Amino acid sequence: MDIPALKYWETQKYIESVKAGLTVLNNNFDSKFKNGARFTFFLLSISYAALSASELDCYYDAKRLYDKYFEIVPFQSKELPCSEEQFICHLERYLECLTYYYFNDKQQFDPILIEICECIKHRIKNLAADEKKQIFFGFIESFEPLVTDFENGLLPYYEYSFELPFAIPLPEGSYPVANIYNAINVTLKHKFKDDVVSLAGNRFFTNLTIRMKGSTSTNGYWQGPSLEMQGYEFSNMGRALEVINLFNQYILNIEPTSFISRVVINHIGNFHTSLFTGAGIQIKSSIAMSFGGNALADVVNTINFLSTPQISELMQNLNGTEPLPLYKNLEITAKINLQNGLPTEAFYNINSSFEAMLVSLGNKLCEKHNIVEHFNKYYEGAGICEVCPIVAENKEIKIPDSLPKKPPSVFSFSKFLLSHKIVSKVESRMINSLITKIRQDKERNDLMHGRILFVTPEVVHRSLLSMLELERLLLEKL
């Protein structure tokens, strides 16, 4: 039986394994299987995809897959579809993704965490081989204190430690930061270097530690909690940049003349991540390196070059007759800002980019259908008098040419395409749905009217994905 999720797991292609398992899961929600072979295919697909998701620390994907797996195979099952050792491994990995979910998303205790801990310990005791017992006990001895402290009202926390390329103008010490999302405090320690100049032009630098509520992965190259949420903006570095840049904004509000640069990924050298129980016991930690730092561990020794087709496309773009359209430049700027821990700036870029995209691709679509003049007239907009019902009824009223015209709503774009039979009714509705997802009107309005200071990377990521989907839909029509 060919099971893609298992095949990819065996060859360590974990991302492909997760994708294969999620596809199977999405197509079999009712768990009503026609025969044993279909059931075996389903169960093995989601189990190995869940293991792959755990390898990547894609906690949300692992939780989705394991929720279904343990619905079919309860914790206390005596008849198992796998070995006892592998079932314990499934339980331990399920516990790990549930701790992330409850510590971060819910921030409230659930008895299922204790139930899994007890089940794991009970099953380990029944193993025959002592060396296997020791391996499994190593995990539960680390994670059980997290759970029991949480049960007693002590939420675990994690810390980011790294050096800034300049000194923050505050005395050394720990500063509470209740107004910064999910952060507890920022601790500063300054140092003087006699062989390096800071961004401020002096030789002073700040080592800082950011303490955050909840749990995180300590994988040095973790890129986010699911396949849909991958990138620096979801990584530990991205989160740390979000906190320190907002922290620095508060300082500049008090002393605008202080030298404080926007901190971006390129500024960070060695980056430490540590996870602690609620009582302050360190469970695990890691160190990773960003651009320019002196690596102590986790150094990547390869460069991922562009493929041959990608290089060909690059050469065409660099040497073609048309430069990159405005909307693509804005889209790329958004991606760079998002990767550099600047989600709010990226959000503005995306909102500019998608409107520029409607003009650019709208023009090309109308050129194809020989209706460019109609599109130009549509995009000029109409004055208030032109759409006024009183003026429409009275033909003698003359409308001055000097009156400014109001640009059309972005939501009328799909109606224009529909009226000229460029898209179908279904596609027209889809375009408007994607525009709504791109704009994120609540966050957009709150930003524009001064009700919030920043938007989260998750909001920006959803906007970006929706914009790419809209671009794909329109390009298919060319």
C-alpha positions in Angstrom: 0.0 0.0 0.0 1.4 3.4 -1.0 1.2 5.8 1.8 2.8 9.2 0.9 2.9 10.5 4.5 4.8 7.4 5.6 7.1 7.4 2.5 8.1 11.1 3.1 8.6 10.4 6.9 11.0 7.6 6.1 13.0 9.9 3.8 12.9 12.8 6.3 10.9 15.0 3.9 8.8 16.2 6.9 7.1 19.1 5.2 5.8 16.9 2.4 4.7 14.3 4.9 2.6 16.9 6.9 1.0 18.2 3.7 0.1 14.6 2.6 -1.4 13.8 6.1 -3.4 17.0 6.2 -4.8 16.3 2.8 -6.0 12.9 3.9 -7.4 14.4 7.1 -9.3 17.1 5.3 -10.9 14.5 3.0 -12.0 12.1 5.7 -13.6 14.0 8.5 -16.5 11.6 9.1 -14.1 8.6 9.6 -16.6 6.3 7.8 -14.4 4.0 5.9 -15.6 1.5 3.2 -13.1 -1.2 4.1 -10.1 -2.0 6.3 -7.6 -0.9 3.7 -9.1 2.6 3.6 -9.0 2.8 7.4 -5.3 1.6 7.6 -4.4 4.2 4.9 -6.1 7.0 6.9 -4.7 6.1 10.3 -1.1 5.6 9.1 -1.3 8.8 7.1 -2.3 11.0 10.0 0.0 9.3 12.5 3.2 9.7 10.4 2.2 13.2 9.3 1.7 14.0 13.0 5.2 12.7 13.8 6.6 14.8 10.9 4.8 17.9 12.2 6.4 17.2 15.6 9.8 17.0 14.1 9.2 20.5 12.6 7.6 21.8 15.9 4.5 22.7 13.8 2.4 22.4 16.9 -0.9 23.5 15.4 -0.7 20.9 12.5 0.4 18.2 14.9 -2.5 19.0 17.2 -5.0 18.8 14.4 -3.6 15.4 13.3 -3.3 14.0 16.8 -6.8 15.2 17.9 -8.1 12.8 15.2 -5.7 10.0 15.9 -6.5 9.9 19.6 -10.2 10.1 18.8 -9.8 6.8 17.0 -7.2 5.3 19.4 -7.9 6.5 23.0 -5.1 7.0 25.5 -5.9 3.9 27.5 -6.3 1.5 24.5 -5.0 -2.0 25.1 -5.1 -3.0 21.5 -2.8 -0.6 19.6 -2.3 -0.1 15.8 1.5 0.2 16.5 4.1 -0.8 19.0 3.9 0.2 22.6 7.0 2.3 22.2 5.7 4.2 19.2 2.4 4.8 21.0 4.2 6.4 23.9 6.1 8.5 21.4 2.8 9.7 20.0 1.5 10.5 23.5 4.7 12.5 24.3 4.5 14.5 21.1 0.8 15.1 21.6 1.6 16.4 25.1 4.2 18.8 23.6 1.9 20.3 21.1 -1.0 20.6 23.6 1.3 22.5 26.0 2.1 25.0 23.3 -1.6 25.4 22.5 -2.8 25.7 26.1 0.1 27.8 27.3 -0.1 30.3 24.5 -3.5 30.4 22.9 -5.7 29.6 25.9 -3.5 30.4 28.9 -5.7 28.2 31.0 -5.2 24.8 32.4 -6.9 21.7 31.0 -7.0 18.3 32.9 -6.2 16.5 29.6 -2.5 17.5 30.2 -2.4 15.6 33.5 -4.2 12.7 32.0 -1.6 12.3 29.3 1.3 12.6 31.7 -0.2 9.8 33.9 -0.9 7.7 30.9 2.7 8.1 29.6 4.2 7.2 33.0 2.0 4.1 33.3 2.9 2.8 29.9 6.6 3.4 30.4 6.6 1.3 33.6 5.2 -1.6 31.5 8.1 -1.5 29.0 10.4 -4.5 29.3 13.7 -2.9 28.3 15.3 -0.5 30.8 17.1 1.5 28.2 13.8 2.3 26.5 12.3 3.3 29.8 15.2 5.8 30.4 14.7 7.4 27.0 11.0 8.0 27.5 11.4 9.0 31.2 13.8 11.7 30.0 11.0 13.5 28.2 8.3 13.2 30.8 10.7 14.3 33.6 11.2 17.5 31.6 7.5 18.2 30.7 5.7 17.0 33.8 7.0 20.0 35.9 5.7 22.4 33.2 2.2 20.8 33.5 2.1 20.5 37.3 3.2 24.1 37.7 0.6 25.2 35.2 -2.1 23.3 37.1 -1.0 25.2 40.2 -1.5 28.5 38.5 2.1 29.1 37.4 2.3 29.8 33.7 5.6 28.7 32.1 7.7 31.3 30.4 10.5 31.6 27.9 13.4 34.0 27.3 15.2 35.4 24.3 18.7 36.7 24.9 20.9 38.6 22.3 23.1 41.6 21.9 22.0 44.9 20.3 24.3 46.8 17.9 24.0 49.9 20.2 23.3 50.7 23.8 19.8 51.4 25.1 19.9 54.6 27.2 18.6 53.0 30.4 20.5 51.8 33.5 21.1 48.1 33.8 18.2 46.2 35.3 14.9 44.5 34.6 11.9 46.6 33.3 8.3 45.3 33.4 6.5 45.6 30.1 2.8 44.8 30.8 1.7 46.9 27.8 3.7 44.9 25.3 1.8 41.8 24.0 2.7 38.6 25.8 5.9 40.0 27.3 6.7 40.1 31.0 9.9 42.1 31.3 13.1 43.2 29.5 16.4 42.9 31.3 19.4 45.1 30.2 23.1 44.6 30.7 25.6 47.0 29.0 29.1 46.2 27.8 32.1 48.1 26.4 34.0 46.8 23.4 37.4 48.3 22.6 37.6 46.8 19.1 34.1 47.4 17.7 32.0 50.6 17.0 28.3 50.5 17.6 25.6 52.0 15.3 25.6 55.0 17.5 29.3 55.7 16.8 30.5 54.7 20.3 31.8 51.5 21.8 28.8 50.7 24.1 26.4 47.8 23.5 23.4 46.3 25.3 22.8 42.6 26.0 19.2 42.1 26.7 16.9 39.3 27.8 13.2 39.4 26.9 10.9 37.2 29.1 7.6 36.1 27.5 4.5 34.3 28.8 3.8 30.8 27.6 5.8 28.3 25.6 7.9 28.2 22.4 10.1 25.9 20.4 13.8 26.0 21.3 14.8 24.7 17.9 17.3 27.2 16.7 15.8 27.4 13.2 12.1 27.2 14.1 10.0 29.1 11.6 6.5 29.0 13.1 3.8 26.8 14.6 2.3 25.5 11.4 3.0 25.2 7.7 0.7 28.1 7.0 2.5 30.3 9.6 6.1 30.0 8.5 8.8 32.7 8.2 10.8 35.1 10.4 7.7 36.9 11.5 6.6 33.8 13.3 10.0 32.7 14.5 11.5 33.4 17.9 13.7 36.1 16.4 10.7 37.8 14.8 8.8 37.8 18.1 11.8 39.2 19.9 12.2 42.0 17.3 8.6 42.9 17.7 9.0 43.4 21.4 12.2 45.3 21.5 11.2 47.7 18.7 8.0 48.5 20.6 10.0 48.8 23.8 12.3 51.3 22.1 9.4 53.3 20.8 8.3 53.9 24.4 11.9 55.2 25.2 11.9 57.5 22.1 8.5 58.9 23.3 10.2 60.0 26.5 13.5 61.2 25.0 13.2 61.7 21.2 16.9 62.7 20.8 18.2 59.3 22.0 20.0 57.2 19.4 17.8 54.1 19.0 17.8 52.3 15.6 15.1 50.0 14.3 16.4 46.5 15.2 16.2 44.1 12.3 17.3 40.5 11.7 20.6 41.5 10.3 21.5 43.2 13.6 21.3 40.0 15.6 24.3 37.7 16.1 24.0 34.8 18.6 20.4 34.4 19.7 19.5 32.3 22.7 16.1 30.8 23.4 15.3 29.1 26.8 12.1 27.5 28.2 11.3 27.5 31.9 8.6 26.0 34.1 6.4 28.4 36.0 8.6 27.9 39.1 11.7 29.1 37.1 13.4 25.7 36.3 15.0 25.7 32.9 13.7 22.8 30.8 15.6 23.3 27.5 17.5 25.9 25.5 19.2 26.5 22.2 21.4 29.0 20.4 21.1 30.1 16.8 22.9 32.6 14.6 21.6 35.3 12.3 23.5 37.4 9.8 26.9 38.7 10.8 27.2 37.2 14.3 29.9 35.0 15.6 28.4 31.5 15.6 28.7 29.3 18.7 26.4 26.6 17.4 23.8 25.7 14.8 25.7 27.1 11.9 24.3 26.5 8.4 27.1 25.4 6.1 25.2 25.5 2.8 23.7 28.1 0.5 20.4 27.5 -1.1 20.9 28.8 -4.6 18.1 29.6 -7.0 17.2 26.8 -9.4 18.0 27.1 -13.1 14.5 28.0 -14.1 14.4 30.7 -11.4 17.8 32.1 -12.6 16.4 32.2 -16.2 13.3 34.1 -14.9 15.5 36.5 -13.0 17.6 37.3 -16.1 14.4 37.9 -18.1 13.2 40.3 -15.4 16.5 42.1 -15.1 17.0 42.5 -18.8 13.4 42.6 -20.2 11.7 45.6 -21.7 9.3 46.1 -18.7 10.5 46.8 -15.2 8.8 45.1 -12.3 5.3 46.6 -11.9 4.7 48.9 -8.9 2.6 46.4 -7.1 5.4 43.8 -7.2 7.9 46.3 -5.8 5.4 47.1 -3.0 4.7 43.4 -2.4 8.5 42.7 -2.1 8.9 45.6 0.3 6.1 44.1 2.4 7.9 40.7 2.6 11.2 42.4 3.5 9.5 44.4 6.3 7.7 41.3 7.5 11.0 39.3 7.7 12.7 42.2 9.5 10.2 42.3 12.3 8.2 45.3 11.0 4.7 43.9 10.6 2.9 47.2 10.7 5.0 48.7 7.9 4.4 45.5 5.9 0.6 45.9 6.4 0.7 49.4 4.9 2.8 48.1 2.0 0.3 45.2 1.3 -2.7 47.6 1.3 -0.9 49.8 -1.2 0.3 46.8 -3.3 -3.1 45.2 -3.8 -4.7 48.4 -5.0 -1.8 49.0 -7.4 -2.3 45.3 -8.5 -5.9 46.0 -9.4 -4.9 48.8 -11.7 -1.9 46.9 -13.3 -3.6 43.6 -13.9 -7.0 45.3 -14.7 -5.3 47.2 -17.5 -3.7 44.0 -18.9 -7.1 42.1 -18.8 -8.8 45.0 -20.6 -6.1 45.1 -23.2 -6.7 41.5 -23.9 -10.4 42.1 -24.3 -10.0 45.4 -26.2 -11.9 47.5 -23.6 -9.0 49.7 -22.2 -11.0 52.9 -22.8 -13.9 51.5 -20.7 -11.4 50.6 -17.9 -9.8 54.1 -18.0 -13.2 55.8 -17.8 -14.2 53.4 -14.9 -11.0 54.2 -13.1 -11.4 57.9 -13.4 -14.4 57.6 -11.1 -17.5 59.7 -11.0 -18.3 63.0 -9.4 -20.9 63.3 -6.7 -23.3 65.1 -9.0 -23.0 62.4 -11.7 -24.4 59.8 -9.4 -27.0 62.1 -7.7 -30.6 60.9 -8.5 -31.9 64.5 -8.6 -29.3 65.4 -11.3 -30.2 62.2 -13.2 -33.9 63.2 -13.3 -33.2 66.8 -14.4 -31.3 66.8 -17.7 -31.1 70.6 -17.7 -28.7 70.7 -14.8 -25.1 71.1 -16.1 -22.3 69.5 -14.2 -19.1 71.7 -14.1 -16.0 69.9 -15.5 -13.9 71.3 -12.6 -15.6 69.1 -10.0 -13.3 66.5 -8.5 -14.1 62.9 -9.2 -14.4 60.2 -6.6 -12.3 57.1 -7.4 -14.3 53.8 -7.6 -14.4 51.5 -4.6 -12.1 48.5 -4.8 -15.2 46.3 -4.4 -16.6 47.6 -7.7 -13.6 46.2 -9.5 -15.1 42.7 -9.7 -18.4 44.2 -10.9 -16.6 45.9 -13.8 -14.9 42.6 -14.8 -18.2 40.8 -14.5 -20.1 43.3 -16.6 -17.6 42.8 -19.4 -17.7 39.0 -19.0 -14.1 38.7 -18.0 -14.9 36.8 -14.8 -17.9 34.6 -13.8 -20.3 35.4 -10.9 -18.5 32.9 -8.7 -15.1 34.5 -9.5 -16.5 38.0 -8.9 -17.6 36.9 -5.4 -14.3 35.3 -4.8 -12.4 38.5 -5.7 -14.5 40.5 -3.3 -13.9 37.9 -0.5 -10.1 38.0 -1.1 -10.2 41.9 -1.1 -11.9 41.8 2.3 -9.3 39.4 3.7 -6.5 41.5 2.3 -7.8 44.8 3.7 -8.5 43.4 7.2 -10.8 46.4 7.7 -10.9 46.3 11.5 -7.1 46.5 11.8 -6.9 48.9 8.9 -9.5 51.3 10.3 -8.0 51.1 13.8 -4.6 52.0 12.4 -5.8 54.8 10.2 -7.9 56.4 13.0 -5.2 56.0 15.7 -6.8 53.4 17.9 -3.9 50.9 17.7 -0.2 51.2 17.4 0.7 48.1 15.5 -0.8 44.9 13.9 0.4 41.4 14.6 2.4 39.3 12.1 -0.5 36.8 11.9 -2.8 39.5 10.5 -0.2 40.6 8.0 0.5 37.0 6.9 -3.2 36.4 6.2 -3.4 39.6 4.2 -0.3 38.6 2.1 -1.6 35.1 1.4 -4.9 36.5 0.3 -3.2 39.0 -2.0 -1.1 36.3 -3.6 -4.3 34.2 -4.2 -6.0 37.3 -5.8 -3.0 37.8 -8.0 -3.0 34.1 -9.1 -6.8 34.3 -9.9 -6.3 37.4 -12.1 -3.2 36.2 -13.8 -5.1 33.0 -14.8 -7.4 35.2 -16.8 -4.6 36.7 -18.9 
